Amino acid sequence: MEQIDERILEFLYDDGWATPSMLAREAGIEAGEGRISDRCERLVYAGFVAPVHGDMYEITRWGQLYVEGEVDAEHQPTPTVERALR
């Protein structure tokens, strides 16, 4: 987990859903839409967020538990090199 991941999860926890462009604009994340989109995909792989439609994401129950301090990201899956290069 990186700080950007936590910011994404916190925003989704409070607001329910967002797109990478919304996160860049409204969450105050100092990263481009491409970087935010990449981090959202990693969070999908870890089970913390889910794609809703197009580039829209929502937080999952696992993501909510992480924000609440009940789940440790260390035990969540991480993408393989092959998956990350897709």
C-alpha positions in Angstrom: 0.0 0.0 0.0 1.1 3.5 -0.8 -0.1 6.8 0.5 -2.1 7.4 -2.7 -3.9 4.0 -2.1 -5.0 5.2 1.3 -6.2 8.5 -0.1 -8.2 6.7 -2.7 -9.8 4.4 -0.2 -10.6 7.2 2.2 -12.3 9.2 -0.5 -14.3 6.2 -1.7 -15.2 5.3 1.9 -16.7 8.8 2.4 -18.2 9.4 -1.1 -19.1 5.9 -2.3 -17.7 6.0 -5.8 -15.4 8.0 -8.0 -13.5 8.0 -11.3 -9.7 8.7 -11.5 -10.4 12.2 -12.8 -12.7 12.9 -9.9 -10.1 11.6 -7.5 -7.4 13.8 -9.1 -9.7 16.9 -8.9 -11.7 16.4 -5.6 -9.6 14.2 -3.4 -6.6 16.4 -3.6 -4.4 13.5 -4.7 -1.3 15.0 -6.3 -1.0 12.5 -9.2 -2.2 12.3 -12.7 -5.3 10.4 -13.8 -3.1 7.6 -15.3 -1.3 7.0 -12.0 -4.6 7.1 -10.0 -6.2 4.7 -12.5 -3.2 2.3 -12.1 -3.5 2.4 -8.4 -7.2 1.8 -8.6 -6.5 -1.3 -10.7 -4.1 -2.6 -8.0 -6.7 -2.0 -5.4 -9.2 -4.0 -7.5 -6.7 -6.8 -7.6 -6.3 -6.6 -3.8 -10.1 -6.7 -3.4 -10.4 -3.3 -1.8 -12.3 -1.6 -4.6 -14.5 -2.8 -7.4 -15.1 -1.4 -10.9 -18.7 -0.2 -11.3 -18.9 1.0 -14.9 -16.3 2.3 -17.3 -13.6 3.9 -15.2 -15.8 4.3 -12.1 -14.8 2.5 -8.8 -16.5 1.9 -5.5 -15.1 0.6 -2.2 -15.7 -3.0 -1.3 -16.4 -4.4 2.2 -12.7 -5.4 2.4 -11.8 -1.8 1.6 -14.1 -0.5 4.2 -12.5 -2.8 6.8 -9.1 -1.6 5.8 -10.0 2.0 6.3 -11.5 1.1 9.7 -8.2 -0.6 10.7 -9.7 -4.1 10.7 -7.7 -5.6 7.8 -4.0 -5.5 7.1 -3.1 -5.0 3.4 0.0 -7.2 3.9 -2.3 -10.3 3.6 -4.0 -9.2 0.4 -2.9 -10.4 -3.0 -0.4 -8.3 -5.0 -0.2 -8.4 -8.8 2.4 -10.5 -10.5 4.8 -9.0 -12.9 2.8 -10.5 -15.8 -0.4 -9.0 -14.6 1.1 -5.6 -13.9 2.5 -5.3 -17.4 -0.9 -6.0 -19.1 
